Amino acid sequence: MLGINLFANYFPLKWIVLSAKPEVMYNWYKKEYSNSNIKTTKNHFIPAFSVGGGLYLKPFLLQLNYELIQDKYSPYGHDIFFTLGFMF
């Protein structure tokens, strides 16, 4: 999988962060079954747009995020997820 994204962080207070991250990924998928001659190949683009919020404890960003588009191939799943970032 290969992806590109942009992100924006907003700090309403110096220790609170709100973020938005639009992203597009390209997935190469190939599966071969050993018991048969069946081969599956799926190549596709995956859109994602995650939003979140959390704490900025210099230099770390601790956030809870949610992916809004909910594409069935999204690596983020359908639940809230945690991220840990480092800002220097």
C-alpha positions in Angstrom: 0.0 0.0 0.0 1.2 3.5 -0.9 -0.4 6.7 0.3 -0.2 10.4 0.3 -1.9 12.8 2.8 -2.1 16.3 4.0 -2.8 17.2 7.6 -3.8 20.2 9.6 -3.5 20.6 13.4 -5.4 23.3 15.3 -4.4 24.2 18.9 -7.3 26.0 20.6 -5.3 25.8 23.8 -1.6 25.1 24.0 -2.2 21.5 25.3 -5.3 20.6 23.2 -5.1 19.6 19.5 -7.8 19.1 16.9 -6.8 17.6 13.5 -8.0 16.7 10.0 -6.2 14.5 7.5 -7.4 13.8 4.0 -5.6 10.9 2.4 -5.6 8.7 -0.7 -3.9 5.3 -0.8 -3.2 2.8 -3.6 -3.4 -0.9 -2.7 -1.8 -3.7 -4.6 -3.3 -7.1 -3.6 -2.4 -10.5 -4.9 -3.4 -13.8 -3.4 -2.6 -17.3 -4.7 -4.2 -20.4 -3.3 -1.9 -23.4 -2.9 -4.6 -26.1 -3.5 -5.8 -24.7 -6.8 -4.9 -22.6 -9.7 -7.0 -19.6 -8.5 -5.2 -16.3 -8.4 -6.8 -13.1 -7.1 -5.5 -9.6 -8.0 -7.2 -6.4 -6.8 -5.6 -3.0 -7.4 -7.5 0.1 -6.3 -7.4 3.6 -4.8 -8.7 4.0 -1.2 -9.9 7.4 0.0 -9.8 8.3 3.6 -10.5 11.4 5.7 -9.8 11.2 9.4 -10.6 13.8 12.1 -9.5 13.7 15.7 -8.6 15.4 18.9 -6.4 15.0 21.9 -3.5 16.2 24.0 -0.3 17.9 23.0 2.2 17.1 25.7 5.4 18.5 24.2 6.8 16.9 22.0 4.1 14.2 21.9 0.6 14.3 20.3 -1.9 11.8 21.8 -5.1 11.6 19.8 -8.3 9.7 19.3 -9.3 9.7 15.6 -12.2 8.6 13.4 -12.2 7.9 9.7 -15.2 9.6 8.1 -15.4 8.0 4.6 -15.5 4.4 5.8 -14.3 2.8 2.6 -14.5 -1.0 2.8 -10.8 -1.3 2.1 -9.7 1.4 4.5 -6.8 0.3 6.9 -8.4 2.4 9.7 -11.5 0.2 10.3 -14.9 1.3 11.4 -14.0 2.3 15.0 -12.2 5.1 16.8 -8.5 4.6 16.8 -5.5 6.0 18.8 -2.5 7.7 17.4 0.7 8.8 18.9 2.7 11.5 17.2 6.0 13.3 17.7 6.4 17.0 16.8 9.7 18.7 16.8 
